[in-house]
């Protein structure tokens, strides 16, 4: 791999949309990675993106990017209905892969990707960027240190009003639209981080809109032993987007948790403790942290992250499958 010379891995970017721009703009802040190549479905699109962000190499197809011998890791930035095909292409080229969330549309698709990565002995990870933000890392440490005692209730929500655009990605069933996979993955993953991806019971309800996708939803999870999670998501309704973790000795509050610029610990009888992230002052949006996790894993010879394992991502996708099953929601491209 190319990182041996300077301690940095060379990144290839598969896709040239908005999320690819966010990731690439942050990549210059990653201590162990650097932008190397852009791959798009057309050479024109790849060249335009590379000119904007200073990538030295461009490829007019995803296959060419995957087969570039100088690329160490590929960030898959396409819409989720295309993740399975795109990740398989990158793995076939022998590349480590960071795939944008949600990992796939279904657990069956993700299981296929995991099996492929393991057969080829390649790194694979879901790009759940919020897991790696410093305030969220501090939250995990507070939990590990038993600061709030036994966790009893997790509450998390992510919703926004995308407006009425039935042909747009968010409301288009042909593109896997709806609140669950686009917005809901954040609160579901947050609950999984705290309580795990395998609750004993799942209750859910959703509003299915005119286009046939879920516009907002509620999920209740029961983990047994008094541990529960209440989760909400939407693409046509605004939420504060906060998260709370309540325990027997106190609670933790993360305002707008998926961006996690701060987190506050409230222990019964003690003064609150707040941590903040000054990344914006340093010009960082937050995607650099997940890129660094990939870099650390590759430099250490690991094939998956310890922060969000493949087993956890698969468990999350199974949970999402269960939720959609209760709604009776299938996308047109699903068999």
C-alpha positions in Angstrom: 0.0 0.0 0.0 1.1 3.5 -0.7 0.9 4.7 2.9 4.3 3.2 3.8 6.2 6.1 2.4 4.5 9.0 4.3 2.1 7.5 6.8 -0.9 8.4 4.7 -3.4 6.4 2.7 -4.5 7.5 -0.7 -8.2 8.0 -1.0 -10.4 7.4 -4.1 -13.9 9.0 -4.1 -16.7 7.0 -5.9 -19.4 9.5 -6.7 -19.4 13.3 -7.1 -22.6 14.5 -5.3 -23.1 16.7 -2.2 -21.9 14.2 0.4 -18.8 13.5 -1.6 -18.0 17.2 -1.5 -18.4 17.3 2.3 -16.1 14.4 2.8 -13.4 15.6 0.4 -13.4 19.1 1.8 -12.7 17.6 5.2 -10.2 15.1 4.1 -7.4 17.6 4.0 -7.7 17.7 7.8 -7.2 14.0 8.2 -3.8 13.3 9.7 -3.4 9.9 8.0 -5.1 10.3 4.6 -5.0 12.4 1.4 -7.2 12.8 -1.7 -5.8 11.0 -4.7 -8.4 10.1 -7.2 -12.0 10.8 -8.3 -14.2 8.3 -10.0 -17.5 9.1 -11.7 -19.8 7.7 -14.3 -18.5 10.2 -16.8 -15.0 11.6 -17.3 -16.5 15.2 -17.5 -18.0 14.9 -14.1 -14.8 13.4 -12.6 -12.7 16.1 -14.1 -15.0 18.9 -12.9 -15.0 17.5 -9.3 -11.2 17.0 -9.3 -10.6 20.6 -10.5 -12.7 21.9 -7.7 -10.9 19.9 -4.9 -7.5 19.4 -6.3 -7.4 15.6 -7.0 -4.5 14.6 -9.1 -6.1 11.7 -10.8 -9.6 11.2 -12.4 -11.4 8.2 -13.8 -14.5 8.1 -16.0 -15.9 5.0 -14.5 -16.2 3.4 -11.1 -14.4 0.3 -12.4 -11.3 2.3 -13.4 -11.2 3.9 -10.0 -11.4 0.5 -8.3 -8.6 -0.9 -10.4 -6.3 2.0 -9.9 -3.2 0.4 -8.2 -2.3 3.6 -6.3 -5.7 3.9 -4.5 -5.7 2.4 -1.0 -9.3 3.1 0.2 -12.5 4.1 -1.6 -15.2 6.3 -0.1 -18.6 5.3 -1.7 -20.7 8.4 -1.9 -23.6 7.3 -4.1 -27.3 7.0 -3.0 -28.0 3.9 -0.9 -29.8 1.8 -3.6 -26.5 1.7 -5.4 -24.2 0.9 -2.5 -24.2 -2.8 -2.9 -23.1 -2.7 -6.5 -20.6 0.1 -5.9 -19.0 -1.5 -2.8 -18.7 -4.8 -4.6 -16.9 -3.0 -7.5 -14.5 -1.5 -5.1 -13.9 -4.8 -3.3 -13.3 -6.6 -6.6 -10.6 -4.0 -7.2 -8.9 -5.0 -3.9 -9.7 -1.8 -2.1 -10.6 -1.0 1.4 -14.1 0.6 1.5 -15.8 3.3 3.6 -19.5 3.3 2.5 -21.8 6.1 3.2 -24.8 5.4 5.4 -27.2 3.7 5.3 -24.8 0.8 4.4 -27.3 -0.8 2.1 -31.1 -1.0 1.6 -31.5 -4.3 3.4 -29.6 -6.7 5.7 -29.4 -9.3 2.9 -27.4 -6.8 0.7 -25.1 -6.0 3.6 -24.5 -9.6 4.4 -23.3 -10.1 0.9 -20.9 -7.2 1.2 -19.5 -8.5 4.5 -19.0 -11.9 3.1 -17.2 -10.5 0.1 -14.9 -8.3 2.2 -14.0 -11.2 4.5 -13.3 -13.5 1.7 -11.0 -11.0 0.1 -9.5 -10.0 3.5 -10.4 -6.3 2.9 -11.4 -3.5 5.3 -15.1 -2.4 5.2 -16.9 0.1 7.3 -20.2 2.1 7.4 -19.6 5.9 7.2 -21.6 6.8 10.3 -19.7 10.0 10.8 -21.3 11.0 14.0 -19.8 8.0 15.9 -16.4 9.6 15.6 -17.1 13.2 16.7 -15.2 14.1 19.9 -18.3 14.8 22.0 -19.8 11.4 21.0 -16.5 9.8 21.9 -16.7 11.5 25.3 -20.3 10.2 25.7 -19.1 6.7 25.2 -16.4 7.2 27.8 -18.9 8.6 30.3 -21.0 5.5 29.8 -17.9 3.2 30.1 -17.0 5.0 33.4 -20.6 4.4 34.7 -21.1 8.2 35.2 -24.9 7.9 34.9 -25.3 4.4 36.3 -27.4 1.8 34.6 -28.9 3.2 31.3 -32.7 3.0 31.3 -34.0 5.2 28.5 -32.5 6.5 25.3 -34.3 9.2 23.3 -33.1 10.4 19.9 -34.7 12.1 16.9 -33.7 13.5 13.5 -36.2 15.2 11.3 -36.3 18.0 8.8 -38.8 19.5 6.3 -37.5 18.7 2.8 -40.6 20.2 1.2 -42.7 18.7 -1.5 -40.6 17.2 -4.3 -42.1 13.9 -5.3 -39.3 13.3 -7.9 -36.5 14.1 -5.5 -34.5 11.4 -3.8 -36.1 11.8 -0.4 -39.7 11.1 -1.5 -39.0 8.8 -4.5 -39.5 5.1 -3.7 -37.4 4.1 -6.8 -34.4 5.7 -5.0 -35.1 4.1 -1.6 -36.7 7.4 -0.4 -38.4 8.0 2.9 -37.4 9.0 6.5 -36.2 5.7 7.8 -33.1 5.0 5.7 -32.1 8.7 5.2 -32.9 10.3 8.5 -33.9 7.4 10.8 -30.5 5.6 10.5 -29.1 8.3 12.8 -31.3 7.8 15.9 -31.4 4.0 15.3 -27.6 3.9 15.2 -27.4 6.1 18.3 -29.6 3.7 20.2 -27.5 0.8 19.0 -24.3 2.6 20.2 -25.8 2.8 23.7 -27.9 -0.3 24.0 -26.9 -2.5 21.1 -28.6 -3.4 17.8 -30.7 -6.3 19.0 -33.7 -5.3 21.1 -36.0 -7.9 22.5 -39.1 -6.2 21.0 -39.8 -3.5 18.4 -42.9 -1.4 18.0 -43.3 1.1 15.3 -45.7 3.3 13.4 -45.2 5.5 10.3 -47.0 8.0 8.1 -46.8 6.7 4.5 -47.2 9.7 2.2 -48.6 10.1 -1.3 -45.5 8.8 -3.0 -45.5 5.6 -1.0 -42.6 6.3 1.3 -42.5 6.9 5.0 -42.5 10.7 5.7 -42.2 10.4 9.5 -42.1 7.5 12.0 -41.8 6.5 15.6 -39.9 3.4 16.9 -40.0 2.0 20.4 -37.4 -0.6 21.4 -37.5 -2.8 24.5 -34.2 -4.3 25.5 -35.5 -6.0 28.6 -34.3 -5.3 32.2 -36.0 -1.9 32.0 -33.9 -0.6 29.1 -35.9 1.2 26.3 -35.4 3.5 23.4 -37.8 6.0 21.9 -36.8 7.1 18.4 -38.3 9.5 15.8 -37.4 10.6 12.3 -38.9 12.5 9.4 -38.3 14.2 6.1 -41.4 16.5 6.1 -41.4 17.6 9.7 -38.8 19.5 11.8 -37.4 18.1 15.1 -34.9 19.7 17.5 -32.7 16.7 16.7 -31.5 16.2 20.3 -30.5 12.9 22.0 -30.8 12.0 25.7 -29.4 9.0 27.6 -31.1 8.6 31.0 -29.5 6.4 33.7 -30.1 5.6 37.4 -27.5 8.2 38.5 -28.1 11.0 36.0 -28.4 11.7 32.3 -26.5 12.9 29.2 -27.9 15.5 26.7 -26.5 16.0 23.2 -28.1 18.9 21.3 -28.4 18.1 17.6 -26.6 14.9 18.3 -25.8 13.9 14.7 -23.6 17.0 14.4 -22.6 16.8 18.1 -20.8 20.0 18.7 -21.3 19.6 22.5 -22.5 17.1 25.1 -23.4 17.7 28.8 -23.3 15.2 31.6 -25.8 15.7 34.5 -25.0 13.5 37.5 -27.4 13.7 40.4 -26.2 16.2 43.0 -23.3 17.4 41.0 -22.6 20.4 38.7 -23.1 19.7 35.0 -20.1 18.9 32.9 -20.0 20.1 29.3 -17.6 19.1 26.5 -17.4 21.0 23.3 -15.7 20.5 19.9 -14.0 23.5 18.3 -13.7 21.8 14.9 -15.5 24.6 13.1 -12.9 27.1 14.4 -10.3 24.8 12.8 -12.3 24.5 9.5 -13.4 20.9 10.1 -16.9 19.8 9.4 -16.5 16.4 11.1 -16.0 13.9 8.3 -12.2 13.9 8.8 -12.7 11.9 12.0 -14.2 8.9 10.3 -11.5 9.1 7.6 -8.9 8.9 10.3 -10.5 5.8 11.8 -10.1 4.1 8.4 -6.5 5.2 8.2 -5.8 3.9 11.7 -7.3 0.6 10.9 -5.4 0.1 7.6 -2.1 1.2 9.1 -2.7 -1.3 12.0 -3.7 -4.1 9.7 -7.4 -4.2 10.9 -10.2 -5.1 8.6 -13.0 -3.4 10.4 -13.6 -0.6 12.9 -13.8 -1.2 16.6 -16.2 1.8 17.0 -18.8 0.5 14.6 -18.3 -3.1 13.7 -19.7 -5.0 10.8 -21.7 -7.1 13.1 -23.3 -4.0 14.6 -24.0 -2.5 11.1 -25.7 -5.8 10.1 -27.8 -5.8 13.3 -28.9 -2.3 12.6 -29.9 -3.2 9.0 -31.9 -6.2 10.4 -33.7 -3.8 12.8 -34.5 -1.5 9.9 -35.8 -4.5 7.9 -38.1 -5.4 10.8 -39.4 -1.9 11.0 -40.2 -1.7 7.3 -41.8 -5.1 7.5 -44.2 -3.9 10.2 -45.1 -1.0 7.9 -45.5 -3.3 4.8 -43.1 -1.0 3.0 -41.1 -2.4 0.1 -39.3 -0.5 -2.6 -40.1 -1.2 -6.3 -36.6 -2.5 -6.9 -36.8 -5.1 -4.1 -37.8 -8.6 -5.1 
